[in-house]
């Protein structure tokens, strides 16, 4: 498995991003992550099951709605019981990079990541884009 810094750089090297777990609630970390991308002028698409728009951006209902999944890095800010199903979709869609925010995974998620050869492109060990993202971007310069 690659160490954390190269995986963070890999994640941030993609031309498109998606956020799963954002909402209209400004206090939620999913919304804070969505705003992190917006504030850095990163092309981002929020995924939400019922909202048509978040932070002025049209949402998608499912990862299968991504126009270019193989060119999109996905941030996950959901409960582990939702994350496990997202990881299965991510594998099926060949999404190349995933950042699971702290609290988004559990033992079953980690086992799935490891058993399916995803550990080189999934950040799942407590890395936080809000805390670590800017440093990883600076390291890329």
Secondary structure as the mmCIF struct_conf table of DSSP 4:
data_model
#
loop_
_struct_conf.conf_type_id
_struct_conf.id
_struct_conf.beg_label_comp_id
_struct_conf.beg_label_asym_id
_struct_conf.beg_label_seq_id
_struct_conf.end_label_comp_id
_struct_conf.end_label_asym_id
_struct_conf.end_label_seq_id
HELX_RH_AL_P HELX_RH_AL_P1 UNK A 4 UNK A 12
TURN_TY1_P TURN_TY1_P1 UNK A 13 UNK A 13
BEND BEND1 UNK A 14 UNK A 15
STRN STRN1 UNK A 16 UNK A 20
BEND BEND2 UNK A 21 UNK A 21
BEND BEND3 UNK A 24 UNK A 24
TURN_TY1_P TURN_TY1_P2 UNK A 26 UNK A 27
BEND BEND4 UNK A 28 UNK A 28
HELX_RH_AL_P HELX_RH_AL_P2 UNK A 29 UNK A 39
TURN_TY1_P TURN_TY1_P3 UNK A 40 UNK A 41
STRN STRN2 UNK A 44 UNK A 47
BEND BEND5 UNK A 49 UNK A 50
BEND BEND6 UNK A 52 UNK A 52
STRN STRN3 UNK A 53 UNK A 54
TURN_TY1_P TURN_TY1_P4 UNK A 55 UNK A 56
STRN STRN4 UNK A 57 UNK A 58
STRN STRN5 UNK A 60 UNK A 60
BEND BEND7 UNK A 61 UNK A 62
HELX_RH_3T_P HELX_RH_3T_P1 UNK A 63 UNK A 65
TURN_TY1_P TURN_TY1_P5 UNK A 67 UNK A 68
HELX_RH_3T_P HELX_RH_3T_P2 UNK A 69 UNK A 71
STRN STRN6 UNK A 72 UNK A 76
BEND BEND8 UNK A 78 UNK A 78
HELX_RH_AL_P HELX_RH_AL_P3 UNK A 80 UNK A 93
TURN_TY1_P TURN_TY1_P6 UNK A 94 UNK A 94
STRN STRN7 UNK A 97 UNK A 100
TURN_TY1_P TURN_TY1_P7 UNK A 102 UNK A 103
BEND BEND9 UNK A 104 UNK A 104
HELX_RH_AL_P HELX_RH_AL_P4 UNK A 107 UNK A 115
TURN_TY1_P TURN_TY1_P8 UNK A 116 UNK A 117
TURN_TY1_P TURN_TY1_P9 UNK A 119 UNK A 121
STRN STRN8 UNK A 122 UNK A 123
BEND BEND10 UNK A 125 UNK A 126
HELX_RH_AL_P HELX_RH_AL_P5 UNK A 129 UNK A 140
#
